[in-house]
Amino acid sequence: MSSPLDRLARLITTRHDRPLPAEVTEAARRTLYNALATAVGAAREPAMDLVATALTGFGEGTGVLPGRVERLHPLDAALATGIAAHLDDYDDTHLATVIHPGAVCVAALVGLQDEIGERDGTEILTAFAWGVEAQLRLGVSVSPEHYDAGWHITGTCGAAGAAVTAGLLLGLDAERLRIALEWAVEGGLGNREGFGSMTKPFHPGKAAVRGLRSALDAAAGRPGPGDTLTGPDGFVARLAGGKFDPDVLTGDRWELLDNTFKPYPCGIVTHPAIEAAEAVRPSLAGHGGPAAVTAIRLACHPLVPELTGRVQPADGLQARFSTAHGIAAGLLLPKVDLAGYATDFVVSPEARRLRSLVEFEATPSCARDAARLSVTLDDGTVLEHTVEHASGSLARPLTDAELRAKAEGLVDRIVPGGAAALDAASRHEGPGYVRNLLDAVSAAKPADENEDHELARLLASTVDGREQAAARAAELVAAGRDPLAAVITAAGGGEVSDAVSRVAKRLDVPAERLLTLAATFSAVVARGLPASAALRALGLAATQTTTVTGTAAGTEVAAVRAAHAAADGVEAAVLGAHGFTVPTHPLTGRRGLLSLLSPRP
């Protein structure tokens, strides 16, 4: 009997040669256009400077990075693009699942730019559309239980989307695409403990990498791990509490048509409150302005305080998950855009004071895209505004003009004239589609860049041993070494077996299920990282750990797992050493690894 992933792979490979419905093609184009615009808009943020510096340490390559001058190895370019596209939380959202599918599939295209740069637009958009669709269908099939349990569904389902986009462009048949999907489902990552840190945008970036690797492994003829979706230790059992609707995977309905685009750079559930605050703001002028506000009350869906109830965020990333901050920004600024989430504004006395006044009235009957805001002033006046359906929702989607205006605000400040060029490139149907997209958003080298700077970068760059660790781990497993010992040795040889066993015991799983965690521990010890950097590396390893595994065994399967785990562990240690931020409690936080996966008493 065929598995659900087998049936999905056969559906996609059977239908991808057929022309897409016109409305699906346009939805795919808008999703791609928006995701590239958000990637460029975040390209010069400090977080992306950190990411680019860390990844350049693995060696320079030929991969174009939207909005930046660096050239990276293809998979590193994919990782950085996925992070950038989701960094400002300004990308697309499928409201039924809360998946942000565009970032992952755009990153997959960037990762394959050398292979597919000259392909025509129809082929690229078709593969992109099916990649978006695959992750959305997977998400719907396990919703709402999976997300509600504490997993970041963009990362856990996103790898499957990247595998489909890449797999179609690599010419995989149904059997090979099934194998790619098996690896991608096992490689999905991300829990919600990381929200408010750089770890959240890391999820779609790394999901793209894992999906790409899955497709490349399948194309190379490597065996699959078996049923990673519905097997006894698969996604459904480990991450969704057994909830699964297999019919969703192979139905006729296009979930892509329900993808939406954000008017504000923050968590989607905050949008109705921001819109209401913007509507109230003009009336404040006749009553003394924002300084006259004495109380703020928001009637909203219960998810609003649960997901975004942080009242006093410390920086712009945390503020994106603070509805109180969104309200403050709406009352203080003419328009809530990226400036409303600049850290200087977030920590300003005016914003802090208004946030402290916000009270939430969680109302189960209130729709997710609705809210009612009441603002009380010192003269007794109460200003109210109700949002029935927020801008950007399915009921009030952004128009093409609004989407272009958003892209102009993001892209043109980084690449002058880039938004119009990107729009034109996204509509091009002929050959060179991906090349034209990347040309539209490629940053020029600084005017003072010269050979001296290039030589200085070369001397400063020390290539870290990520690929060497991967190759060594695979060799050791092929030679008969235990996979756990192999990844520990390959990633640095640190004495970490006891630490790994301790976590495995808490999770009640074999230590071999924690290969990325083990590799990270080893790399941290081998590099002698200080405690702060070690915690950051631990956070990145923890967010990549789900303990999902397939039903197949064998040396080849074990070697693939070990190679990727060793590489990911070294990468986590390097990013941690560079200051990549993670949650304070990646293991024991409310939605941390131990909290999500430890057996219940």
Salt bridges, closest charged atoms under 4 A:
ASP6 OD2 - ARG10 NE 3.11
ASP6 OD1 - ARG178 NE 3.61
ASP17 OD1 - HIS16 NE2 3.20
GLU26 OE2 - ARG29 NH2 2.97
ASP49 OD1 - ARG68 NH1 2.83
GLU60 OE2 - ARG457 NE 3.81
GLU70 OE1 - ARG68 NE 2.89
ASP76 OD1 - ARG466 NH1 2.75
ASP88 OD1 - ARG320 NH2 3.02
ASP89 OD2 - LYS200 NZ 3.00
ASP89 OD1 - LYS262 NZ 2.80
ASP91 OD2 - HIS86 ND1 2.86
GLU118 OE2 - ARG435 NE 2.60
GLU123 OE2 - ARG119 NH1 2.81
GLU133 OE2 - ARG137 NE 2.76
GLU182 OE2 - ARG178 NH1 2.73
GLU186 OE2 - ARG561 NE 2.63
ASP217 OD1 - ARG222 NH1 2.86
ASP217 OD2 - HIS564 NE2 2.69
ASP233 OD2 - ARG513 NH2 2.88
ASP252 OD1 - ARG15 NH1 3.97
GLU255 OE1 - HIS94 NE2 2.88
GLU255 OE2 - ARG253 NH1 2.87
ASP258 OD2 - ARG253 NH2 2.52
GLU275 OE2 - ARG396 NH1 2.60
GLU306 OE2 - ARG192 NH2 3.46
GLU306 OE2 - ARG591 NH2 3.21
GLU359 OE1 - ARG297 NH1 2.92
GLU361 OE1 - ARG297 NE 3.16
GLU361 OE2 - ARG372 NH2 4.00
ASP369 OD2 - HIS389 ND1 2.86
ASP379 OD2 - HIS287 ND1 2.99
ASP400 OD1 - ARG30 NH1 2.33
ASP423 OD1 - ARG29 NH1 3.72
ASP423 OD2 - ARG427 NE 3.25
ASP439 OD2 - ARG435 NH1 3.94
GLU449 OE2 - ARG457 NH1 2.63
GLU454 OE2 - LYS445 NZ 2.95
ASP464 OD1 - ARG527 NH2 2.43
GLU467 OE2 - ARG466 NE 2.88
GLU475 OE1 - ARG472 NH1 3.91
ASP568 OD1 - LYS206 NZ 2.74
ASP568 OD2 - ARG210 NH2 2.99
ASP568 OD1 - ARG213 NH1 2.94
GLU571 OE2 - LYS206 NZ 2.78
GLU571 OE1 - ARG466 NH1 2.99
